[in-house]
Amino acid sequence: MPYRSLFHRSLDVLTCVYNHETQVEAICQQLGLGPNHVEELISKLTEWELLVAYSSELTVSERGKNVLSFYHNYSEALRVTPMIRASVPDY
């Protein structure tokens, strides 16, 4: 598995949630990470107001959608390849 920074791992988790994958086990499977690591990333994304937890459901905030839009729409210019694909409109 290629090395990915905390920044890129966070964006991968954010993309999974954007794609309606909110189960920790499924995110772990897609990213090859352990549940503790994924839960820590979800906690940080919530703290940074990129994710919002409504009762037991996670959703991407407007700020998170803006970040994802930039990440996915300009990834080639940034020479970064998203691990998880998403069709994200410009916000």
MMTF fields as JSON, N, C-alpha, C and O atoms, coordinates in Angstrom:
{
  "mmtfVersion": "1.0.0",
  "mmtfProducer": "UNKNOWN",
  "numBonds": 363,
  "numAtoms": 364,
  "numGroups": 91,
  "numChains": 1,
  "numModels": 1,
  "chainsPerModel": [1],
  "groupsPerChain": [91],
  "chainIdList": ["A"],
  "bondAtomList": [4, 2, 8, 6, 12, 10, 16, 14, 20, 18, 24, 22, 28, 26, 32, 30, 36, 34, 40, 38, 44, 42, 48, 46, 52, 50, 56, 54, 60, 58, 64, 62, 68, 66, 72, 70, 76, 74, 80, 78, 84, 82, 88, 86, 92, 90, 96, 94, 100, 98, 104, 102, 108, 106, 112, 110, 116, 114, 120, 118, 124, 122, 128, 126, 132, 130, 136, 134, 140, 138, 144, 142, 148, 146, 152, 150, 156, 154, 160, 158, 164, 162, 168, 166, 172, 170, 176, 174, 180, 178, 184, 182, 188, 186, 192, 190, 196, 194, 200, 198, 204, 202, 208, 206, 212, 210, 216, 214, 220, 218, 224, 222, 228, 226, 232, 230, 236, 234, 240, 238, 244, 242, 248, 246, 252, 250, 256, 254, 260, 258, 264, 262, 268, 266, 272, 270, 276, 274, 280, 278, 284, 282, 288, 286, 292, 290, 296, 294, 300, 298, 304, 302, 308, 306, 312, 310, 316, 314, 320, 318, 324, 322, 328, 326, 332, 330, 336, 334, 340, 338, 344, 342, 348, 346, 352, 350, 356, 354, 360, 358],
  "bondOrderList": [1, 1, 1, 1, 1, 1, 1, 1, 1, 1, 1, 1, 1, 1, 1, 1, 1, 1, 1, 1, 1, 1, 1, 1, 1, 1, 1, 1, 1, 1, 1, 1, 1, 1, 1, 1, 1, 1, 1, 1, 1, 1, 1, 1, 1, 1, 1, 1, 1, 1, 1, 1, 1, 1, 1, 1, 1, 1, 1, 1, 1, 1, 1, 1, 1, 1, 1, 1, 1, 1, 1, 1, 1, 1, 1, 1, 1, 1, 1, 1, 1, 1, 1, 1, 1, 1, 1, 1, 1, 1],
  "groupList": [{"groupName": "MET", "atomNameList": ["N", "CA", "C", "O"], "elementList": ["N", "C", "C", "O"], "formalChargeList": [0, 0, 0, 0], "bondAtomList": [1, 0, 2, 1, 3, 2], "bondOrderList": [1, 1, 2], "singleLetterCode": "M", "chemCompType": "L-PEPTIDE LINKING"}, {"groupName": "PRO", "atomNameList": ["N", "CA", "C", "O"], "elementList": ["N", "C", "C", "O"], "formalChargeList": [0, 0, 0, 0], "bondAtomList": [1, 0, 2, 1, 3, 2], "bondOrderList": [1, 1, 2], "singleLetterCode": "P", "chemCompType": "L-PEPTIDE LINKING"}, {"groupName": "TYR", "atomNameList": ["N", "CA", "C", "O"], "elementList": ["N", "C", "C", "O"], "formalChargeList": [0, 0, 0, 0], "bondAtomList": [1, 0, 2, 1, 3, 2], "bondOrderList": [1, 1, 2], "singleLetterCode": "Y", "chemCompType": "L-PEPTIDE LINKING"}, {"groupName": "ARG", "atomNameList": ["N", "CA", "C", "O"], "elementList": ["N", "C", "C", "O"], "formalChargeList": [0, 0, 0, 0], "bondAtomList": [1, 0, 2, 1, 3, 2], "bondOrderList": [1, 1, 2], "singleLetterCode": "R", "chemCompType": "L-PEPTIDE LINKING"}, {"groupName": "SER", "atomNameList": ["N", "CA", "C", "O"], "elementList": ["N", "C", "C", "O"], "formalChargeList": [0, 0, 0, 0], "bondAtomList": [1, 0, 2, 1, 3, 2], "bondOrderList": [1, 1, 2], "singleLetterCode": "S", "chemCompType": "L-PEPTIDE LINKING"}, {"groupName": "LEU", "atomNameList": ["N", "CA", "C", "O"], "elementList": ["N", "C", "C", "O"], "formalChargeList": [0, 0, 0, 0], "bondAtomList": [1, 0, 2, 1, 3, 2], "bondOrderList": [1, 1, 2], "singleLetterCode": "L", "chemCompType": "L-PEPTIDE LINKING"}, {"groupName": "PHE", "atomNameList": ["N", "CA", "C", "O"], "elementList": ["N", "C", "C", "O"], "formalChargeList": [0, 0, 0, 0], "bondAtomList": [1, 0, 2, 1, 3, 2], "bondOrderList": [1, 1, 2], "singleLetterCode": "F", "chemCompType": "L-PEPTIDE LINKING"}, {"groupName": "HIS", "atomNameList": ["N", "CA", "C", "O"], "elementList": ["N", "C", "C", "O"], "formalChargeList": [0, 0, 0, 0], "bondAtomList": [1, 0, 2, 1, 3, 2], "bondOrderList": [1, 1, 2], "singleLetterCode": "H", "chemCompType": "L-PEPTIDE LINKING"}, {"groupName": "ASP", "atomNameList": ["N", "CA", "C", "O"], "elementList": ["N", "C", "C", "O"], "formalChargeList": [0, 0, 0, 0], "bondAtomList": [1, 0, 2, 1, 3, 2], "bondOrderList": [1, 1, 2], "singleLetterCode": "D", "chemCompType": "L-PEPTIDE LINKING"}, {"groupName": "VAL", "atomNameList": ["N", "CA", "C", "O"], "elementList": ["N", "C", "C", "O"], "formalChargeList": [0, 0, 0, 0], "bondAtomList": [1, 0, 2, 1, 3, 2], "bondOrderList": [1, 1, 2], "singleLetterCode": "V", "chemCompType": "L-PEPTIDE LINKING"}, {"groupName": "THR", "atomNameList": ["N", "CA", "C", "O"], "elementList": ["N", "C", "C", "O"], "formalChargeList": [0, 0, 0, 0], "bondAtomList": [1, 0, 2, 1, 3, 2], "bondOrderList": [1, 1, 2], "singleLetterCode": "T", "chemCompType": "L-PEPTIDE LINKING"}, {"groupName": "CYS", "atomNameList": ["N", "CA", "C", "O"], "elementList": ["N", "C", "C", "O"], "formalChargeList": [0, 0, 0, 0], "bondAtomList": [1, 0, 2, 1, 3, 2], "bondOrderList": [1, 1, 2], "singleLetterCode": "C", "chemCompType": "L-PEPTIDE LINKING"}, {"groupName": "ASN", "atomNameList": ["N", "CA", "C", "O"], "elementList": ["N", "C", "C", "O"], "formalChargeList": [0, 0, 0, 0], "bondAtomList": [1, 0, 2, 1, 3, 2], "bondOrderList": [1, 1, 2], "singleLetterCode": "N", "chemCompType": "L-PEPTIDE LINKING"}, {"groupName": "GLU", "atomNameList": ["N", "CA", "C", "O"], "elementList": ["N", "C", "C", "O"], "formalChargeList": [0, 0, 0, 0], "bondAtomList": [1, 0, 2, 1, 3, 2], "bondOrderList": [1, 1, 2], "singleLetterCode": "E", "chemCompType": "L-PEPTIDE LINKING"}, {"groupName": "GLN", "atomNameList": ["N", "CA", "C", "O"], "elementList": ["N", "C", "C", "O"], "formalChargeList": [0, 0, 0, 0], "bondAtomList": [1, 0, 2, 1, 3, 2], "bondOrderList": [1, 1, 2], "singleLetterCode": "Q", "chemCompType": "L-PEPTIDE LINKING"}, {"groupName": "ALA", "atomNameList": ["N", "CA", "C", "O"], "elementList": ["N", "C", "C", "O"], "formalChargeList": [0, 0, 0, 0], "bondAtomList": [1, 0, 2, 1, 3, 2], "bondOrderList": [1, 1, 2], "singleLetterCode": "A", "chemCompType": "L-PEPTIDE LINKING"}, {"groupName": "ILE", "atomNameList": ["N", "CA", "C", "O"], "elementList": ["N", "C", "C", "O"], "formalChargeList": [0, 0, 0, 0], "bondAtomList": [1, 0, 2, 1, 3, 2], "bondOrderList": [1, 1, 2], "singleLetterCode": "I", "chemCompType": "L-PEPTIDE LINKING"}, {"groupName": "GLY", "atomNameList": ["N", "CA", "C", "O"], "elementList": ["N", "C", "C", "O"], "formalChargeList": [0, 0, 0, 0], "bondAtomList": [1, 0, 2, 1, 3, 2], "bondOrderList": [1, 1, 2], "singleLetterCode": "G", "chemCompType": "PEPTIDE LINKING"}, {"groupName": "LYS", "atomNameList": ["N", "CA", "C", "O"], "elementList": ["N", "C", "C", "O"], "formalChargeList": [0, 0, 0, 0], "bondAtomList": [1, 0, 2, 1, 3, 2], "bondOrderList": [1, 1, 2], "singleLetterCode": "K", "chemCompType": "L-PEPTIDE LINKING"}, {"groupName": "TRP", "atomNameList": ["N", "CA", "C", "O"], "elementList": ["N", "C", "C", "O"], "formalChargeList": [0, 0, 0, 0], "bondAtomList": [1, 0, 2, 1, 3, 2], "bondOrderList": [1, 1, 2], "singleLetterCode": "W", "chemCompType": "L-PEPTIDE LINKING"}],
  "groupTypeList": [0, 1, 2, 3, 4, 5, 6, 7, 3, 4, 5, 8, 9, 5, 10, 11, 9, 2, 12, 7, 13, 10, 14, 9, 13, 15, 16, 11, 14, 14, 5, 17, 5, 17, 1, 12, 7, 9, 13, 13, 5, 16, 4, 18, 5, 10, 13, 19, 13, 5, 5, 9, 15, 2, 4, 4, 13, 5, 10, 9, 4, 13, 3, 17, 18, 12, 9, 5, 4, 6, 2, 7, 12, 2, 4, 13, 15, 5, 3, 9, 10, 1, 0, 16, 3, 15, 4, 9, 1, 8, 2],
  "groupIdList": [1, 2, 3, 4, 5, 6, 7, 8, 9, 10, 11, 12, 13, 14, 15, 16, 17, 18, 19, 20, 21, 22, 23, 24, 25, 26, 27, 28, 29, 30, 31, 32, 33, 34, 35, 36, 37, 38, 39, 40, 41, 42, 43, 44, 45, 46, 47, 48, 49, 50, 51, 52, 53, 54, 55, 56, 57, 58, 59, 60, 61, 62, 63, 64, 65, 66, 67, 68, 69, 70, 71, 72, 73, 74, 75, 76, 77, 78, 79, 80, 81, 82, 83, 84, 85, 86, 87, 88, 89, 90, 91],
  "secStructList": [7, 7, 7, 7, 7, 2, 2, 2, 2, 2, 2, 2, 2, 2, 2, 2, 2, 2, 6, 6, 7, 7, 7, 2, 2, 2, 2, 2, 2, 2, 2, 6, 7, 7, 2, 2, 2, 2, 2, 2, 2, 2, 2, 2, 2, 2, 2, 6, 6, 1, 3, 3, 3, 3, 6, 6, 3, 3, 3, 3, 7, 2, 2, 2, 2, 2, 2, 2, 2, 2, 2, 2, 2, 1, 2, 2, 2, 2, 6, 7, 7, 7, 1, 1, 7, 7, 7, 7, 7, 7, 7],
  "xCoordList": [0.846, 0.0, 0.895, 1.825, 0.611, 1.441, 1.229, 0.164, 2.268, 2.178, 1.234, 1.313, 0.349, -0.543, -0.485, -0.53, -0.384, -0.291, -1.613, -2.64, -1.569, -2.775, -3.785, -4.986, -3.302, -4.159, -4.909, -6.126, -4.186, -4.823, -5.708, -6.754, -5.321, -6.179, -7.485, -8.555, -7.391, -8.592, -9.509, -10.724, -8.933, -9.73, -10.345, -11.454, -9.637, -10.186, -11.415, -12.427, -11.322, -12.455, -13.605, -14.758, -13.311, -14.336, -15.042, -16.259, -14.286, -14.861, -15.77, -16.837, -15.358, -16.205, -17.546, -18.591, -17.529, -18.769, -19.602, -20.824, -18.953, -19.661, -20.364, -21.46, -19.726, -20.293, -21.294, -21.645, -21.753, -22.764, -22.27, -23.065, -20.963, -20.397, -20.06, -19.02, -20.947, -20.761, -20.428, -20.207, -20.388, -20.043, -18.523, -17.811, -18.041, -16.598, -15.949, -14.869, -16.598, -16.021, -15.839, -14.825, -16.809, -16.729, -15.636, -14.914, -15.52, -14.46, -13.097, -12.173, -12.974, -11.724, -11.341, -10.183, -12.314, -12.07, -11.62, -10.691, -12.271, -11.913, -10.529, -9.805, -10.159, -8.902, -7.756, -6.608, -8.057, -7.017, -6.49, -5.314, -7.362, -6.988, -7.736, -8.765, -7.226, -7.895, -9.008, -9.02, -9.958, -11.097, -10.694, -11.322, -9.672, -9.241, -8.754, -9.048, -8.008, -7.486, -8.634, -8.644, -9.595, -10.734, -11.575, -11.985, -11.828, -12.61, -11.889, -12.529, -10.568, -9.794, -9.9, -10.034, -9.839, -9.973, -11.37, -11.512, -12.394, -13.766, -13.901, -14.546, -13.3, -13.332, -12.676, -13.216, -11.528, -10.82, -11.619, -11.712, -12.198, -12.994, -14.213, -14.624, -14.783, -15.913, -15.437, -16.104, -14.3, -13.722, -13.406, -13.578, -12.946, -12.601, -13.84, -13.731, -15.014, -16.304, -16.411, -17.072, -15.759, -15.895, -16.947, -17.528, -17.179, -18.24, -19.191, -18.794, -20.45, -21.46, -22.116, -22.491, -22.251, -22.908, -24.316, -24.501, -25.308, -26.713, -27.143, -27.276, -27.363, -27.631, -26.573, -25.415, -26.912, -25.906, -25.445, -24.695, -25.881, -25.533, -24.532, -24.686, -23.507, -22.513, -22.874, -23.328, -22.673, -22.833, -21.702, -21.089, -21.44, -20.405, -21.015, -22.078, -20.346, -20.822, -20.575, -19.908, -21.113, -20.874, -19.378, -18.849, -18.713, -17.259, -16.544, -15.609, -16.991, -16.41, -16.637, -15.758, -17.822, -18.108, -17.198, -16.754, -16.923, -15.997, -14.6, -13.947, -14.148, -12.823, -12.776, -11.819, -13.807, -13.848, -13.903, -13.27, -14.652, -14.745, -13.354, -12.957, -12.631, -11.281, -10.376, -9.659, -10.415, -9.56, -9.801, -8.85, -11.06, -11.355, -11.274, -10.842, -11.676, -11.691, -10.316, -10.091, -9.396, -8.072, -6.956, -5.792, -7.303, -6.293, -5.174, -4.015, -5.49, -4.433, -3.47, -2.259, -3.991, -3.129, -2.254, -1.128, -2.777, -2.02, -1.103, -0.33, -1.191, -0.429, -0.681, 0.234, -1.979, -2.42, -3.52, -4.403, -3.482, -4.521, -5.421, -4.962, -6.709, -7.626, -7.722, -7.79, -7.728, -7.819, -9.234, -9.417, -10.224, -11.625, -12.195, -12.013, -12.872, -13.437, -14.789, -15.553, -15.062, -16.354, -16.58, -15.651, -17.816, -18.182, -18.686, -19.842, -17.814, -18.122, -18.305, -17.386, -19.485, -19.672, -18.898, -18.466, -18.733, -18.119, -19.104, -20.245, -18.668, -19.522, -19.123, -19.719],
  "yCoordList": [-1.174, 0.0, 1.242, 1.342, 2.189, 3.398, 4.25, 4.236, 4.983, 5.88, 7.028, 7.613, 7.347, 8.494, 9.285, 8.719, 10.582, 11.455, 11.493, 11.025, 12.051, 12.243, 13.076, 12.807, 14.075, 14.934, 14.113, 14.239, 13.277, 12.488, 11.387, 11.083, 10.793, 9.794, 10.442, 9.846, 11.661, 12.376, 12.634, 12.469, 13.036, 13.269, 11.989, 12.01, 10.868, 9.571, 9.21, 8.759, 9.409, 9.123, 10.069, 9.641, 11.333, 12.312, 11.916, 12.058, 11.426, 10.976, 9.772, 9.688, 8.85, 7.684, 8.131, 7.641, 9.051, 9.537, 10.277, 10.136, 11.055, 11.745, 10.74, 11.001, 9.596, 8.524, 7.672, 6.578, 8.155, 7.49, 6.201, 5.311, 6.098, 4.947, 5.426, 6.047, 5.133, 5.666, 4.597, 4.925, 3.354, 2.274, 2.191, 2.083, 2.24, 2.221, 0.995, 1.096, -0.166, -1.402, -1.316, -1.771, -0.738, -0.614, 0.376, 0.148, 1.468, 2.446, 1.803, 1.997, 1.041, 0.332, -0.582, -0.627, -1.302, -2.246, -1.518, -1.965, -0.405, 0.337, 0.96, 1.017, 1.429, 2.158, 1.319, 1.762, 0.123, -0.719, -0.212, -0.389, 0.417, 0.952, 0.223, -0.403, 0.301, -0.286, 0.609, 1.805, 0.035, 0.824, 1.984, 3.042, 1.805, 2.905, 4.099, 5.248, 3.818, 4.884, 5.613, 6.843, 4.863, 5.467, 6.301, 7.412, 5.777, 6.532, 7.814, 8.841, 7.756, 8.952, 9.987, 11.182, 9.523, 10.437, 11.05, 12.243, 10.252, 10.772, 11.821, 12.852, 11.562, 12.52, 13.836, 14.907, 13.767, 14.971, 15.72, 16.946, 14.999, 15.641, 16.344, 17.4, 15.754, 16.385, 17.618, 18.652, 17.516, 18.651, 19.805, 20.97, 19.482, 20.503, 21.0, 21.811, 20.503, 20.885, 20.526, 21.224, 19.434, 18.917, 17.809, 17.537, 17.178, 16.188, 16.668, 17.368, 16.275, 16.583, 15.267, 14.475, 15.039, 13.826, 14.17, 14.852, 13.697, 13.839, 12.516, 11.53, 12.473, 11.245, 10.211, 10.384, 9.157, 8.127, 8.198, 7.331, 9.221, 9.322, 10.437, 11.549, 10.129, 11.121, 11.72, 11.01, 13.02, 13.676, 14.675, 15.124, 15.009, 15.984, 17.38, 17.638, 18.276, 19.653, 20.427, 19.933, 21.636, 22.485, 22.774, 22.779, 23.01, 23.238, 22.0, 22.107, 20.828, 19.578, 19.369, 18.871, 19.751, 19.638, 20.554, 20.188, 21.739, 22.645, 22.043, 22.109, 21.462, 20.83, 19.668, 19.537, 18.828, 17.69, 18.129, 17.517, 19.179, 19.699, 20.09, 19.721, 20.831, 21.24, 20.026, 19.917, 19.12, 17.925, 17.078, 16.691, 16.788, 15.895, 16.591, 15.98, 17.838, 18.522, 19.028, 19.266, 19.195, 19.713, 18.747, 19.14, 17.49, 16.526, 16.341, 16.192, 16.347, 16.177, 17.35, 17.158, 18.562, 19.743, 19.716, 20.214, 19.133, 19.034, 17.825, 17.645, 16.994, 15.738, 14.822, 14.233, 14.729, 13.863, 12.987, 13.477, 11.706, 10.81, 10.418, 9.779, 10.793, 10.353, 8.831, 8.206, 8.246, 6.798, 6.316, 5.256, 7.096, 6.779, 7.796, 9.001, 7.327, 8.219, 8.773, 8.104, 9.991, 10.622, 11.657, 12.333, 11.768, 12.808, 13.998, 14.033, 14.955, 16.082, 17.34, 17.742, 17.963, 19.211, 20.367, 20.286, 21.426, 22.635, 23.306, 23.572, 23.578, 24.25, 25.689, 26.429],
  "zCoordList": [0.0, 0.0, 0.0, 0.801, -0.901, -0.94, 0.306, 0.923, 0.648, 1.802, 1.474, 0.394, 2.398, 2.259, 3.552, 4.645, 3.418, 4.584, 5.344, 4.854, 6.535, 7.335, 6.552, 6.595, 5.843, 5.033, 3.983, 3.846, 3.248, 2.191, 2.767, 2.193, 3.865, 4.519, 4.978, 4.857, 5.502, 5.931, 4.744, 4.847, 3.624, 2.416, 1.887, 1.352, 2.028, 1.616, 2.453, 1.916, 3.766, 4.654, 4.329, 4.266, 4.124, 3.776, 2.472, 2.355, 1.51, 0.237, 0.442, -0.166, 1.285, 1.576, 2.139, 1.71, 3.088, 3.691, 2.642, 2.611, 1.793, 0.714, -0.2, -0.697, -0.415, -1.247, -0.47, -0.913, 0.673, 1.515, 2.157, 2.461, 2.362, 3.075, 4.478, 4.697, 5.43, 6.783, 7.816, 8.981, 7.426, 8.357, 8.488, 7.489, 9.709, 9.96, 9.333, 8.751, 9.445, 8.904, 7.393, 6.863, 6.699, 5.24, 4.832, 3.861, 5.576, 5.294, 5.525, 4.735, 6.604, 6.9, 5.749, 5.334, 5.245, 4.156, 2.886, 2.214, 2.558, 1.351, 1.437, 0.443, 2.63, 2.785, 3.341, 3.342, 3.808, 4.376, 5.705, 6.024, 6.475, 7.791, 8.886, 8.632, 10.098, 11.247, 11.747, 11.459, 12.507, 12.994, 13.904, 13.862, 14.713, 15.589, 14.783, 15.114, 13.723, 12.861, 12.159, 12.1, 11.631, 10.936, 11.906, 11.572, 13.088, 14.074, 14.495, 14.722, 14.597, 14.919, 13.798, 14.062, 12.544, 11.41, 11.364, 11.098, 11.62, 11.65, 12.751, 12.554, 13.895, 15.003, 14.6, 14.878, 13.953, 13.523, 12.465, 12.517, 11.503, 10.456, 11.045, 10.563, 12.084, 12.772, 13.526, 13.51, 14.179, 14.912, 13.958, 14.314, 12.746, 11.749, 10.989, 10.069, 11.386, 10.794, 9.321, 8.551, 8.931, 7.569, 7.519, 6.468, 8.662, 8.824, 9.915, 10.846, 9.778, 10.791, 11.175, 10.311, 12.474, 12.96, 13.414, 14.423, 12.67, 13.056, 13.65, 12.926, 14.951, 15.71, 15.353, 15.735, 14.649, 14.334, 12.886, 12.439, 12.14, 10.726, 10.482, 10.988, 9.706, 9.329, 7.977, 7.08, 7.831, 6.546, 6.367, 7.336, 5.127, 4.811, 4.914, 4.349, 5.63, 5.782, 4.486, 3.577, 4.412, 3.229, 3.08, 1.969, 4.193, 4.159, 3.624, 2.831, 4.066, 3.592, 2.104, 1.401, 1.619, 0.181, -0.63, -1.719, -0.102, -0.788, -0.865, -1.906, 0.23, 0.261, -0.729, -1.492, -0.715, -1.637, -3.096, -3.956, -3.369, -4.726, -5.228, -6.333, -4.413, -4.812, -4.989, -5.983, -4.026, -4.043, -5.288, -5.968, -5.59, -6.71, -8.063, -9.04, -8.139, -9.429, -9.858, -11.044, -8.911, -9.247, -8.877, -8.805, -8.642, -8.192, -9.215, -8.828, -10.497, -11.502, -11.487, -11.596, -11.354, -11.299, -10.049, -10.062, -8.968, -7.727, -7.697, -6.756, -8.733, -8.835, -7.639, -7.064, -7.288, -6.2, -6.761, -7.466, -6.46, -6.932, -5.773, -4.826, -5.83, -4.776, -4.776, -5.834, -3.598, -3.475, -3.788, -4.387, -3.382, -3.596, -4.575, -4.396, -5.591, -6.607, -6.162, -5.467, -6.573, -6.32, -7.399, -7.841, -7.811, -8.771, -7.959, -7.536, -7.752, -6.88, -7.73, -8.442, -7.662, -8.43, -7.799, -6.65, -8.558, -8.007, -7.077, -7.455, -5.865, -4.874, -4.748, -3.966]
}
